[in-house]
Amino acid sequence: MSNPHPHDPLHGLTLATILERLVEHYGWEQLAEQIPLNCFKNEPSSKSSLKFLRKTQWARDKVEALYIATYAA
């Protein structure tokens, strides 16, 4: 059986997993430098960041793009 999404590096990943891996890799401070969002700058937490990213598609797109650039390059 072949992979139905062979060119999608985000296939099978939840937003929570993507954010967790980026925070582990960059830390909140450097993540806020890469993507300047208040949810990463002011008292950052996974819960508040996920809530914002789930509601704000343009911000989620930036997070996903950074994940691809970091891990799929």
HTML snippet that shows the backbone in 3Dmol.js (N, CA, C, O; Angstrom):
<script src="https://3Dmol.org/build/3Dmol-min.js"></script>
<div id="view" style="width:600px;height:400px;position:relative"></div>
<script>
const pdb = `
ATOM      1  N   MET A   1       0.845  -1.193   0.000  1.00  0.00           N
ATOM      2  CA  MET A   1       0.000   0.000   0.000  1.00  0.00           C
ATOM      3  C   MET A   1       0.879   1.241   0.000  1.00  0.00           C
ATOM      4  O   MET A   1       1.839   1.326   0.766  1.00  0.00           O
ATOM      5  N   SER A   2       0.559   2.190  -0.845  1.00  0.00           N
ATOM      6  CA  SER A   2       1.385   3.389  -0.952  1.00  0.00           C
ATOM      7  C   SER A   2       0.890   4.471  -0.008  1.00  0.00           C
ATOM      8  O   SER A   2      -0.249   4.445   0.458  1.00  0.00           O
ATOM      9  N   ASN A   3       1.767   5.414   0.259  1.00  0.00           N
ATOM     10  CA  ASN A   3       1.443   6.555   1.115  1.00  0.00           C
ATOM     11  C   ASN A   3       0.514   7.494   0.340  1.00  0.00           C
ATOM     12  O   ASN A   3       0.896   7.966  -0.731  1.00  0.00           O
ATOM     13  N   PRO A   4      -0.698   7.782   0.845  1.00  0.00           N
ATOM     14  CA  PRO A   4      -1.629   8.632   0.104  1.00  0.00           C
ATOM     15  C   PRO A   4      -1.210  10.097   0.006  1.00  0.00           C
ATOM     16  O   PRO A   4      -1.749  10.831  -0.821  1.00  0.00           O
ATOM     17  N   HIS A   5      -0.266  10.534   0.825  1.00  0.00           N
ATOM     18  CA  HIS A   5       0.197  11.926   0.810  1.00  0.00           C
ATOM     19  C   HIS A   5       1.729  11.955   0.807  1.00  0.00           C
ATOM     20  O   HIS A   5       2.340  12.421   1.768  1.00  0.00           O
ATOM     21  N   PRO A   6       2.347  11.464  -0.265  1.00  0.00           N
ATOM     22  CA  PRO A   6       3.809  11.337  -0.252  1.00  0.00           C
ATOM     23  C   PRO A   6       4.564  12.661  -0.227  1.00  0.00           C
ATOM     24  O   PRO A   6       5.727  12.698   0.176  1.00  0.00           O
ATOM     25  N   HIS A   7       3.924  13.746  -0.651  1.00  0.00           N
ATOM     26  CA  HIS A   7       4.626  15.028  -0.729  1.00  0.00           C
ATOM     27  C   HIS A   7       4.176  16.014   0.339  1.00  0.00           C
ATOM     28  O   HIS A   7       4.542  17.188   0.281  1.00  0.00           O
ATOM     29  N   ASP A   8       3.396  15.569   1.303  1.00  0.00           N
ATOM     30  CA  ASP A   8       2.914  16.442   2.365  1.00  0.00           C
ATOM     31  C   ASP A   8       3.681  16.153   3.655  1.00  0.00           C
ATOM     32  O   ASP A   8       3.377  15.182   4.350  1.00  0.00           O
ATOM     33  N   PRO A   9       4.675  16.990   3.983  1.00  0.00           N
ATOM     34  CA  PRO A   9       5.476  16.723   5.188  1.00  0.00           C
ATOM     35  C   PRO A   9       4.696  16.899   6.484  1.00  0.00           C
ATOM     36  O   PRO A   9       5.176  16.501   7.546  1.00  0.00           O
ATOM     37  N   LEU A  10       3.510  17.484   6.422  1.00  0.00           N
ATOM     38  CA  LEU A  10       2.704  17.691   7.624  1.00  0.00           C
ATOM     39  C   LEU A  10       1.659  16.593   7.816  1.00  0.00           C
ATOM     40  O   LEU A  10       0.954  16.571   8.825  1.00  0.00           O
ATOM     41  N   HIS A  11       1.562  15.683   6.846  1.00  0.00           N
ATOM     42  CA  HIS A  11       0.547  14.631   6.941  1.00  0.00           C
ATOM     43  C   HIS A  11       0.740  13.798   8.202  1.00  0.00           C
ATOM     44  O   HIS A  11       1.830  13.293   8.470  1.00  0.00           O
ATOM     45  N   GLY A  12      -0.327  13.666   8.961  1.00  0.00           N
ATOM     46  CA  GLY A  12      -0.298  12.863  10.174  1.00  0.00           C
ATOM     47  C   GLY A  12       0.165  13.601  11.412  1.00  0.00           C
ATOM     48  O   GLY A  12       0.172  13.032  12.503  1.00  0.00           O
ATOM     49  N   LEU A  13       0.553  14.859  11.263  1.00  0.00           N
ATOM     50  CA  LEU A  13       1.003  15.647  12.406  1.00  0.00           C
ATOM     51  C   LEU A  13      -0.115  16.563  12.888  1.00  0.00           C
ATOM     52  O   LEU A  13      -0.789  17.210  12.086  1.00  0.00           O
ATOM     53  N   THR A  14      -0.303  16.613  14.189  1.00  0.00           N
ATOM     54  CA  THR A  14      -1.266  17.556  14.746  1.00  0.00           C
ATOM     55  C   THR A  14      -0.582  18.898  14.941  1.00  0.00           C
ATOM     56  O   THR A  14       0.646  18.979  14.985  1.00  0.00           O
ATOM     57  N   LEU A  15      -1.375  19.939  15.056  1.00  0.00           N
ATOM     58  CA  LEU A  15      -0.832  21.267  15.329  1.00  0.00           C
ATOM     59  C   LEU A  15      -0.081  21.268  16.656  1.00  0.00           C
ATOM     60  O   LEU A  15       0.944  21.935  16.793  1.00  0.00           O
ATOM     61  N   ALA A  16      -0.588  20.524  17.629  1.00  0.00           N
ATOM     62  CA  ALA A  16       0.077  20.445  18.934  1.00  0.00           C
ATOM     63  C   ALA A  16       1.468  19.832  18.796  1.00  0.00           C
ATOM     64  O   ALA A  16       2.412  20.301  19.432  1.00  0.00           O
ATOM     65  N   THR A  17       1.607  18.801  17.983  1.00  0.00           N
ATOM     66  CA  THR A  17       2.911  18.167  17.770  1.00  0.00           C
ATOM     67  C   THR A  17       3.862  19.109  17.059  1.00  0.00           C
ATOM     68  O   THR A  17       5.038  19.196  17.412  1.00  0.00           O
ATOM     69  N   ILE A  18       3.361  19.811  16.063  1.00  0.00           N
ATOM     70  CA  ILE A  18       4.187  20.768  15.322  1.00  0.00           C
ATOM     71  C   ILE A  18       4.708  21.844  16.264  1.00  0.00           C
ATOM     72  O   ILE A  18       5.900  22.152  16.261  1.00  0.00           O
ATOM     73  N   LEU A  19       3.821  22.414  17.069  1.00  0.00           N
ATOM     74  CA  LEU A  19       4.221  23.465  18.007  1.00  0.00           C
ATOM     75  C   LEU A  19       5.208  22.923  19.041  1.00  0.00           C
ATOM     76  O   LEU A  19       6.202  23.580  19.351  1.00  0.00           O
ATOM     77  N   GLU A  20       4.944  21.750  19.566  1.00  0.00           N
ATOM     78  CA  GLU A  20       5.823  21.148  20.567  1.00  0.00           C
ATOM     79  C   GLU A  20       7.234  20.952  20.018  1.00  0.00           C
ATOM     80  O   GLU A  20       8.213  21.260  20.697  1.00  0.00           O
ATOM     81  N   ARG A  21       7.339  20.447  18.803  1.00  0.00           N
ATOM     82  CA  ARG A  21       8.663  20.230  18.205  1.00  0.00           C
ATOM     83  C   ARG A  21       9.383  21.547  17.930  1.00  0.00           C
ATOM     84  O   ARG A  21      10.598  21.638  18.107  1.00  0.00           O
ATOM     85  N   LEU A  22       8.637  22.569  17.497  1.00  0.00           N
ATOM     86  CA  LEU A  22       9.270  23.873  17.261  1.00  0.00           C
ATOM     87  C   LEU A  22       9.754  24.498  18.563  1.00  0.00           C
ATOM     88  O   LEU A  22      10.832  25.091  18.601  1.00  0.00           O
ATOM     89  N   VAL A  23       8.975  24.373  19.620  1.00  0.00           N
ATOM     90  CA  VAL A  23       9.386  24.918  20.924  1.00  0.00           C
ATOM     91  C   VAL A  23      10.608  24.160  21.436  1.00  0.00           C
ATOM     92  O   VAL A  23      11.519  24.775  21.989  1.00  0.00           O
ATOM     93  N   GLU A  24      10.648  22.853  21.266  1.00  0.00           N
ATOM     94  CA  GLU A  24      11.821  22.079  21.676  1.00  0.00           C
ATOM     95  C   GLU A  24      13.053  22.503  20.896  1.00  0.00           C
ATOM     96  O   GLU A  24      14.149  22.585  21.449  1.00  0.00           O
ATOM     97  N   HIS A  25      12.870  22.770  19.613  1.00  0.00           N
ATOM     98  CA  HIS A  25      13.998  23.125  18.750  1.00  0.00           C
ATOM     99  C   HIS A  25      14.480  24.564  18.986  1.00  0.00           C
ATOM    100  O   HIS A  25      15.677  24.807  19.138  1.00  0.00           O
ATOM    101  N   TYR A  26      13.535  25.512  19.015  1.00  0.00           N
ATOM    102  CA  TYR A  26      13.891  26.928  19.093  1.00  0.00           C
ATOM    103  C   TYR A  26      13.773  27.527  20.491  1.00  0.00           C
ATOM    104  O   TYR A  26      14.534  28.429  20.841  1.00  0.00           O
ATOM    105  N   GLY A  27      12.840  27.044  21.286  1.00  0.00           N
ATOM    106  CA  GLY A  27      12.504  27.722  22.538  1.00  0.00           C
ATOM    107  C   GLY A  27      11.530  28.847  22.227  1.00  0.00           C
ATOM    108  O   GLY A  27      11.454  29.311  21.090  1.00  0.00           O
ATOM    109  N   TRP A  28      10.788  29.284  23.236  1.00  0.00           N
ATOM    110  CA  TRP A  28       9.772  30.308  23.012  1.00  0.00           C
ATOM    111  C   TRP A  28      10.371  31.622  22.510  1.00  0.00           C
ATOM    112  O   TRP A  28       9.815  32.254  21.612  1.00  0.00           O
ATOM    113  N   GLU A  29      11.504  32.033  23.087  1.00  0.00           N
ATOM    114  CA  GLU A  29      12.080  33.330  22.725  1.00  0.00           C
ATOM    115  C   GLU A  29      12.511  33.371  21.264  1.00  0.00           C
ATOM    116  O   GLU A  29      12.200  34.322  20.546  1.00  0.00           O
ATOM    117  N   GLN A  30      13.220  32.348  20.828  1.00  0.00           N
ATOM    118  CA  GLN A  30      13.678  32.329  19.438  1.00  0.00           C
ATOM    119  C   GLN A  30      12.510  32.080  18.481  1.00  0.00           C
ATOM    120  O   GLN A  30      12.510  32.581  17.356  1.00  0.00           O
ATOM    121  N   LEU A  31      11.523  31.313  18.924  1.00  0.00           N
ATOM    122  CA  LEU A  31      10.337  31.109  18.099  1.00  0.00           C
ATOM    123  C   LEU A  31       9.620  32.443  17.870  1.00  0.00           C
ATOM    124  O   LEU A  31       9.134  32.710  16.771  1.00  0.00           O
ATOM    125  N   ALA A  32       9.558  33.269  18.903  1.00  0.00           N
ATOM    126  CA  ALA A  32       8.942  34.597  18.778  1.00  0.00           C
ATOM    127  C   ALA A  32       9.738  35.498  17.840  1.00  0.00           C
ATOM    128  O   ALA A  32       9.169  36.378  17.195  1.00  0.00           O
ATOM    129  N   GLU A  33      11.041  35.286  17.761  1.00  0.00           N
ATOM    130  CA  GLU A  33      11.852  36.050  16.810  1.00  0.00           C
ATOM    131  C   GLU A  33      11.580  35.579  15.381  1.00  0.00           C
ATOM    132  O   GLU A  33      11.521  36.391  14.457  1.00  0.00           O
ATOM    133  N   GLN A  34      11.415  34.278  15.202  1.00  0.00           N
ATOM    134  CA  GLN A  34      11.136  33.721  13.881  1.00  0.00           C
ATOM    135  C   GLN A  34       9.742  34.122  13.389  1.00  0.00           C
ATOM    136  O   GLN A  34       9.558  34.498  12.232  1.00  0.00           O
ATOM    137  N   ILE A  35       8.768  34.032  14.300  1.00  0.00           N
ATOM    138  CA  ILE A  35       7.380  34.377  13.984  1.00  0.00           C
ATOM    139  C   ILE A  35       6.889  35.308  15.098  1.00  0.00           C
ATOM    140  O   ILE A  35       6.507  34.832  16.167  1.00  0.00           O
ATOM    141  N   PRO A  36       6.893  36.608  14.867  1.00  0.00           N
ATOM    142  CA  PRO A  36       6.561  37.559  15.938  1.00  0.00           C
ATOM    143  C   PRO A  36       5.055  37.612  16.248  1.00  0.00           C
ATOM    144  O   PRO A  36       4.329  38.464  15.736  1.00  0.00           O
ATOM    145  N   LEU A  37       4.618  36.695  17.085  1.00  0.00           N
ATOM    146  CA  LEU A  37       3.232  36.646  17.530  1.00  0.00           C
ATOM    147  C   LEU A  37       3.198  36.881  19.032  1.00  0.00           C
ATOM    148  O   LEU A  37       4.067  36.400  19.759  1.00  0.00           O
ATOM    149  N   ASN A  38       2.206  37.614  19.493  1.00  0.00           N
ATOM    150  CA  ASN A  38       2.083  37.879  20.926  1.00  0.00           C
ATOM    151  C   ASN A  38       1.957  36.598  21.737  1.00  0.00           C
ATOM    152  O   ASN A  38       2.446  36.533  22.864  1.00  0.00           O
ATOM    153  N   CYS A  39       1.314  35.582  21.185  1.00  0.00           N
ATOM    154  CA  CYS A  39       1.155  34.339  21.941  1.00  0.00           C
ATOM    155  C   CYS A  39       2.492  33.634  22.159  1.00  0.00           C
ATOM    156  O   CYS A  39       2.587  32.760  23.020  1.00  0.00           O
ATOM    157  N   PHE A  40       3.526  33.993  21.398  1.00  0.00           N
ATOM    158  CA  PHE A  40       4.868  33.451  21.600  1.00  0.00           C
ATOM    159  C   PHE A  40       5.729  34.395  22.444  1.00  0.00           C
ATOM    160  O   PHE A  40       6.725  33.967  23.028  1.00  0.00           O
ATOM    161  N   LYS A  41       5.353  35.672  22.510  1.00  0.00           N
ATOM    162  CA  LYS A  41       6.163  36.681  23.194  1.00  0.00           C
ATOM    163  C   LYS A  41       5.759  36.890  24.649  1.00  0.00           C
ATOM    164  O   LYS A  41       6.615  36.926  25.532  1.00  0.00           O
ATOM    165  N   ASN A  42       4.468  37.028  24.901  1.00  0.00           N
ATOM    166  CA  ASN A  42       3.972  37.408  26.226  1.00  0.00           C
ATOM    167  C   ASN A  42       3.420  36.208  26.975  1.00  0.00           C
ATOM    168  O   ASN A  42       2.350  35.694  26.648  1.00  0.00           O
ATOM    169  N   GLU A  43       4.155  35.771  27.976  1.00  0.00           N
ATOM    170  CA  GLU A  43       3.757  34.615  28.792  1.00  0.00           C
ATOM    171  C   GLU A  43       3.309  33.447  27.919  1.00  0.00           C
ATOM    172  O   GLU A  43       2.162  33.010  28.007  1.00  0.00           O
ATOM    173  N   PRO A  44       4.205  32.943  27.082  1.00  0.00           N
ATOM    174  CA  PRO A  44       3.821  31.892  26.144  1.00  0.00           C
ATOM    175  C   PRO A  44       3.488  30.568  26.841  1.00  0.00           C
ATOM    176  O   PRO A  44       4.113  30.185  27.829  1.00  0.00           O
ATOM    177  N   SER A  45       2.496  29.899  26.298  1.00  0.00           N
ATOM    178  CA  SER A  45       2.159  28.548  26.741  1.00  0.00           C
ATOM    179  C   SER A  45       1.606  27.805  25.534  1.00  0.00           C
ATOM    180  O   SER A  45       1.094  28.412  24.594  1.00  0.00           O
ATOM    181  N   SER A  46       1.716  26.514  25.573  1.00  0.00           N
ATOM    182  CA  SER A  46       1.192  25.710  24.473  1.00  0.00           C
ATOM    183  C   SER A  46      -0.313  25.891  24.346  1.00  0.00           C
ATOM    184  O   SER A  46      -0.840  26.014  23.240  1.00  0.00           O
ATOM    185  N   LYS A  47      -0.994  25.907  25.470  1.00  0.00           N
ATOM    186  CA  LYS A  47      -2.454  25.998  25.448  1.00  0.00           C
ATOM    187  C   LYS A  47      -2.928  27.289  24.790  1.00  0.00           C
ATOM    188  O   LYS A  47      -3.780  27.255  23.902  1.00  0.00           O
ATOM    189  N   SER A  48      -2.380  28.431  25.219  1.00  0.00           N
ATOM    190  CA  SER A  48      -2.817  29.705  24.648  1.00  0.00           C
ATOM    191  C   SER A  48      -2.390  29.838  23.188  1.00  0.00           C
ATOM    192  O   SER A  48      -3.128  30.388  22.370  1.00  0.00           O
ATOM    193  N   SER A  49      -1.212  29.339  22.866  1.00  0.00           N
ATOM    194  CA  SER A  49      -0.738  29.421  21.483  1.00  0.00           C
ATOM    195  C   SER A  49      -1.600  28.566  20.562  1.00  0.00           C
ATOM    196  O   SER A  49      -1.963  28.999  19.468  1.00  0.00           O
ATOM    197  N   LEU A  50      -1.929  27.349  21.003  1.00  0.00           N
ATOM    198  CA  LEU A  50      -2.775  26.477  20.187  1.00  0.00           C
ATOM    199  C   LEU A  50      -4.151  27.086  19.977  1.00  0.00           C
ATOM    200  O   LEU A  50      -4.707  27.005  18.882  1.00  0.00           O
ATOM    201  N   LYS A  51      -4.696  27.689  21.008  1.00  0.00           N
ATOM    202  CA  LYS A  51      -6.011  28.324  20.896  1.00  0.00           C
ATOM    203  C   LYS A  51      -5.977  29.420  19.827  1.00  0.00           C
ATOM    204  O   LYS A  51      -6.882  29.509  18.998  1.00  0.00           O
ATOM    205  N   PHE A  52      -4.934  30.251  19.849  1.00  0.00           N
ATOM    206  CA  PHE A  52      -4.795  31.323  18.869  1.00  0.00           C
ATOM    207  C   PHE A  52      -4.572  30.754  17.467  1.00  0.00           C
ATOM    208  O   PHE A  52      -5.214  31.194  16.513  1.00  0.00           O
ATOM    209  N   LEU A  53      -3.675  29.789  17.336  1.00  0.00           N
ATOM    210  CA  LEU A  53      -3.339  29.245  16.022  1.00  0.00           C
ATOM    211  C   LEU A  53      -4.515  28.519  15.382  1.00  0.00           C
ATOM    212  O   LEU A  53      -4.657  28.535  14.159  1.00  0.00           O
ATOM    213  N   ARG A  54      -5.345  27.894  16.178  1.00  0.00           N
ATOM    214  CA  ARG A  54      -6.516  27.198  15.627  1.00  0.00           C
ATOM    215  C   ARG A  54      -7.547  28.184  15.077  1.00  0.00           C
ATOM    216  O   ARG A  54      -8.320  27.839  14.184  1.00  0.00           O
ATOM    217  N   LYS A  55      -7.561  29.395  15.600  1.00  0.00           N
ATOM    218  CA  LYS A  55      -8.521  30.406  15.157  1.00  0.00           C
ATOM    219  C   LYS A  55      -7.975  31.296  14.043  1.00  0.00           C
ATOM    220  O   LYS A  55      -8.745  31.960  13.349  1.00  0.00           O
ATOM    221  N   THR A  56      -6.665  31.315  13.868  1.00  0.00           N
ATOM    222  CA  THR A  56      -6.028  32.290  12.982  1.00  0.00           C
ATOM    223  C   THR A  56      -5.211  31.574  11.910  1.00  0.00           C
ATOM    224  O   THR A  56      -4.063  31.193  12.140  1.00  0.00           O
ATOM    225  N   GLN A  57      -5.814  31.398  10.742  1.00  0.00           N
ATOM    226  CA  GLN A  57      -5.194  30.586   9.692  1.00  0.00           C
ATOM    227  C   GLN A  57      -3.861  31.149   9.211  1.00  0.00           C
ATOM    228  O   GLN A  57      -2.928  30.382   8.973  1.00  0.00           O
ATOM    229  N   TRP A  58      -3.745  32.481   9.062  1.00  0.00           N
ATOM    230  CA  TRP A  58      -2.485  33.039   8.557  1.00  0.00           C
ATOM    231  C   TRP A  58      -1.340  32.745   9.516  1.00  0.00           C
ATOM    232  O   TRP A  58      -0.217  32.496   9.076  1.00  0.00           O
ATOM    233  N   ALA A  59      -1.606  32.770  10.815  1.00  0.00           N
ATOM    234  CA  ALA A  59      -0.562  32.480  11.799  1.00  0.00           C
ATOM    235  C   ALA A  59      -0.209  30.995  11.759  1.00  0.00           C
ATOM    236  O   ALA A  59       0.963  30.626  11.833  1.00  0.00           O
ATOM    237  N   ARG A  60      -1.223  30.154  11.643  1.00  0.00           N
ATOM    238  CA  ARG A  60      -0.982  28.710  11.537  1.00  0.00           C
ATOM    239  C   ARG A  60      -0.142  28.406  10.293  1.00  0.00           C
ATOM    240  O   ARG A  60       0.754  27.564  10.342  1.00  0.00           O
ATOM    241  N   ASP A  61      -0.426  29.083   9.190  1.00  0.00           N
ATOM    242  CA  ASP A  61       0.348  28.888   7.972  1.00  0.00           C
ATOM    243  C   ASP A  61       1.825  29.213   8.195  1.00  0.00           C
ATOM    244  O   ASP A  61       2.702  28.508   7.695  1.00  0.00           O
ATOM    245  N   LYS A  62       2.095  30.275   8.940  1.00  0.00           N
ATOM    246  CA  LYS A  62       3.485  30.648   9.226  1.00  0.00           C
ATOM    247  C   LYS A  62       4.180  29.598  10.095  1.00  0.00           C
ATOM    248  O   LYS A  62       5.345  29.273   9.869  1.00  0.00           O
ATOM    249  N   VAL A  63       3.463  29.072  11.084  1.00  0.00           N
ATOM    250  CA  VAL A  63       4.023  28.040  11.961  1.00  0.00           C
ATOM    251  C   VAL A  63       4.310  26.774  11.157  1.00  0.00           C
ATOM    252  O   VAL A  63       5.368  26.163  11.311  1.00  0.00           O
ATOM    253  N   GLU A  64       3.379  26.387  10.311  1.00  0.00           N
ATOM    254  CA  GLU A  64       3.579  25.196   9.486  1.00  0.00           C
ATOM    255  C   GLU A  64       4.734  25.388   8.506  1.00  0.00           C
ATOM    256  O   GLU A  64       5.505  24.457   8.274  1.00  0.00           O
ATOM    257  N   ALA A  65       4.861  26.569   7.935  1.00  0.00           N
ATOM    258  CA  ALA A  65       5.964  26.854   7.015  1.00  0.00           C
ATOM    259  C   ALA A  65       7.309  26.785   7.737  1.00  0.00           C
ATOM    260  O   ALA A  65       8.279  26.265   7.187  1.00  0.00           O
ATOM    261  N   LEU A  66       7.373  27.300   8.955  1.00  0.00           N
ATOM    262  CA  LEU A  66       8.614  27.225   9.725  1.00  0.00           C
ATOM    263  C   LEU A  66       8.938  25.770  10.053  1.00  0.00           C
ATOM    264  O   LEU A  66      10.102  25.372  10.000  1.00  0.00           O
ATOM    265  N   TYR A  67       7.942  24.983  10.385  1.00  0.00           N
ATOM    266  CA  TYR A  67       8.161  23.559  10.672  1.00  0.00           C
ATOM    267  C   TYR A  67       8.737  22.859   9.441  1.00  0.00           C
ATOM    268  O   TYR A  67       9.695  22.095   9.550  1.00  0.00           O
ATOM    269  N   ILE A  68       8.158  23.118   8.285  1.00  0.00           N
ATOM    270  CA  ILE A  68       8.650  22.492   7.050  1.00  0.00           C
ATOM    271  C   ILE A  68      10.076  22.926   6.769  1.00  0.00           C
ATOM    272  O   ILE A  68      10.920  22.102   6.416  1.00  0.00           O
ATOM    273  N   ALA A  69      10.353  24.219   6.923  1.00  0.00           N
ATOM    274  CA  ALA A  69      11.704  24.732   6.678  1.00  0.00           C
ATOM    275  C   ALA A  69      12.709  24.134   7.662  1.00  0.00           C
ATOM    276  O   ALA A  69      13.872  23.932   7.312  1.00  0.00           O
ATOM    277  N   THR A  70      12.277  23.856   8.870  1.00  0.00           N
ATOM    278  CA  THR A  70      13.171  23.342   9.906  1.00  0.00           C
ATOM    279  C   THR A  70      13.406  21.848   9.771  1.00  0.00           C
ATOM    280  O   THR A  70      14.542  21.389   9.892  1.00  0.00           O
ATOM    281  N   TYR A  71      12.349  21.081   9.522  1.00  0.00           N
ATOM    282  CA  TYR A  71      12.454  19.626   9.590  1.00  0.00           C
ATOM    283  C   TYR A  71      12.377  18.910   8.254  1.00  0.00           C
ATOM    284  O   TYR A  71      12.825  17.767   8.164  1.00  0.00           O
ATOM    285  N   ALA A  72      11.836  19.518   7.221  1.00  0.00           N
ATOM    286  CA  ALA A  72      11.675  18.815   5.961  1.00  0.00           C
ATOM    287  C   ALA A  72      12.709  19.265   4.915  1.00  0.00           C
ATOM    288  O   ALA A  72      12.732  18.758   3.793  1.00  0.00           O
ATOM    289  N   ALA A  73      13.535  20.197   5.292  1.00  0.00           N
ATOM    290  CA  ALA A  73      14.518  20.719   4.328  1.00  0.00           C
ATOM    291  C   ALA A  73      15.675  19.764   4.142  1.00  0.00           C
ATOM    292  O   ALA A  73      16.590  20.045   3.368  1.00  0.00           O
TER     293      ALA A  73
END
`;
const viewer = $3Dmol.createViewer("view");
viewer.addModel(pdb, "pdb");
viewer.setStyle({}, {cartoon: {color: "spectrum"}});
viewer.zoomTo();
viewer.render();
</script>
